Amino acid sequence: MIVNGVEVLPSTEQSLESWMKTHTEKSGFRASDLVQKIKEQGVQSLMDDAVSMRVADRLLQKHKKLRNIRLFGANNWCWVGAY
């Protein structure tokens, strides 16, 4: 995935998706949690706030469209798709 001219490696994307899958209905995550997780990946270009927020947005959009995640409550994303 390329976001704002920065290439996000498939292994990084898979790592983030695996993290998202651990948050089911009772233990959801906020978008800000996902942004923090992206920053923790250690890729220098992903440390930029704008890029990390855009990567998080792209992942949320992708999995919402695939119906793997759903919004519960005010802003608590939960994985509901198959592993």
N, C-alpha and C positions, 0 to 999 in steps of 0.2 A: 504494500500500500504506500502511495506517495502522498504526503500531506504537506502543503505549503513548501514544496520543493525538497522535503526531507523524506528519505526512504525509510519506512518502518519495515524491518526484516520480518519475514513470515514467522520466524522463531519467537520474536518479541510479541507479535500479534497472537500467536498460539498461547504463549505464556499468560498474556492478559485475559484471553478467553477462558483459560483454565481457572484463573483466579475468579472470574465472574461466575463460573459454574459452581463454585463452592458456596455461593450466596443464594440459597433457596428462600422460599417464602418467609421463614421466620428470621432469617439473618441476611436481609437485603443489604444493598450498598447504595451510597449516594454517588452522584456523578463526581463530586469533589474527591471521594475516596479513590475512584478510578484514575482521576488526574494525578493524585499523589502516587499511586502505584506505577503509573507511566513514568513519572519523574524518577522513581526508584530503580528503573530499569538500567540506569547508568549510561545511557547513550547521551552524549553531550548535547546534540541537537534537540533531544526530547526534553531537555531541562528547561527550555524556553516555555513560558507560560502559554503563549498563544498556540504553539505547536502541540503541546501536551493536551490542551483543552480541545483542540480540533481533532486530535487522534481519539480522545475519549468520545467526542460527539459522533465521529464516524463509526466507532464500534457500537455505540448505543443505537444509532440509526440502523446499522446493518442487522443487529440481532433483534431489534424491535420489528423490523420488516419480516424477518424469518420467524417471528413469534417465539423466539427463545427467551426473551425477557419481557417483563411486564412491570408497569409502574403501580406500586401499592402505596397508599397513603399520599402524603404531600409530594415527596420526591425520593422514594425508596425503591430502587430497581431490584427486582428479584428474578433469578433464573428459573424459568418454568419449562424450558425445552428439554429435549432428550440429551443425555450426555453423549 
